Amino acid sequence: MYSPRQLERVRKLAYTHSGITLSANKDVMISNRLDKLKRFLENENIDEVLALIERGEHIDTFVSAFTTNKTNFFRESFHFEDLKDRIVKQAIETSGELKIYCSAASTGEEPYSILMTIQEAKELYDNSFLNHSLIATDIDKQVLDHASNGVYELGRNTDDFPSWIKPSKYFKRRNHPNKDAEYLIKVKDALRSKVRFEQMNLMSPSYPFKPNEFDVIFCRNVLIYFNQDDQNNILKKLFSTLKVGGTLYLGHSESPLGLTPYVERFGQNIFIKTKEF
Ligand SMILES: C[S@@+](CC[C@H](N)C(=O)[O-])C[C@H]1O[C@@H](n2cnc3c(N)ncnc32)[C@H](O)[C@@H]1O
């Protein structure tokens, strides 16, 4: 077990480098992740490991150890139904353009679900001219590498696909290097080329986007890791990059907090921007 002082140093480092708040009831989780971190850095002395990180070394590795990357394809599927049935349809009928930002992309399942949905909707509305773009960011370099590589396990990762998606259209099969019976699937280049993955910390004082740049922002299942003041600050920065009339999707236990007077609730954790903050 680690001492209260060591755990406090970890809490401080996690907050400084990612904004993630590790509460006192997370001590077992912190300890497990520190064990892994020590193994990864091949150094059994936790004080030495923490001192290295406090000096600014191995920051990406440290952050990666304390992020929770749980995600899956078409998670909270009603958001993808809304994207298909309302947003793409509207974009086709109006500007012919759709700019989307996915702010906690993790290993890529969410941004690829967005792209598959847009493709299906374009076919549904018989429109191949919609000009769409997707930027997907995450603080964790390791998950971004996984995302841009685009390799997933068939079955384990694809059980939640809705009936209107055919995996073979978007993924090619690859043999598993070790197990004969299992398959990996790799996102086809045509889909992969439509997303730009970038490392970005949502706690950064400003974001590299223009005001009112996006029609849609996905910010799902990431605010829960921050304290309420930081959630509000992140929401405000994201909101300034969303067009009036644009849509913000939040995760199932997240809310727009201070933005509430500036949005209209359209559905389950679906918020439309009605005016500037
Ligand atoms: C639980 S996953 C959610 C993934 C996806 N949005 C979903 O709903 O399935 C949370 C993600 O937030 C990322 N994250 C945590 N802190 C962050 C920060 N300060 N800036 C950007 N991303 C962060 C983590 O690396 C992780 O991949």
The ligand as a Gaussian input file, in Angstrom:
#p B3LYP/6-31G(d) Opt

LIG

0 1
 C      -14.709000       7.134000     -20.365000
 S      -13.858000       7.728000     -21.790000
 C      -15.234000       8.283000     -22.775000
 C      -15.033000       8.001000     -24.237000
 C      -16.204000       8.375000     -25.141000
 N      -16.427000       9.790000     -25.150000
 C      -17.459000       7.649000     -24.752000
 O      -18.401000       8.259000     -24.280000
 O      -17.509000       6.430000     -24.953000
 C      -13.170000       9.268000     -21.189000
 C      -12.042000       9.813000     -22.064000
 O      -11.749000      11.145000     -21.635000
 C      -10.361000      11.363000     -21.782000
 N       -9.940000      12.485000     -20.920000
 C       -9.778000      12.497000     -19.571000
 N       -9.317000      13.697000     -19.173000
 C       -9.204000      14.464000     -20.274000
 C       -8.782000      15.804000     -20.512000
 N       -8.379000      16.599000     -19.509000
 N       -8.786000      16.270000     -21.779000
 C       -9.179000      15.469000     -22.805000
 N       -9.585000      14.188000     -22.653000
 C       -9.590000      13.698000     -21.398000
 C       -9.747000      10.025000     -21.370000
 O       -8.438000       9.868000     -21.866000
 C      -10.755000       9.030000     -21.940000
 O      -10.336000       8.532000     -23.186000

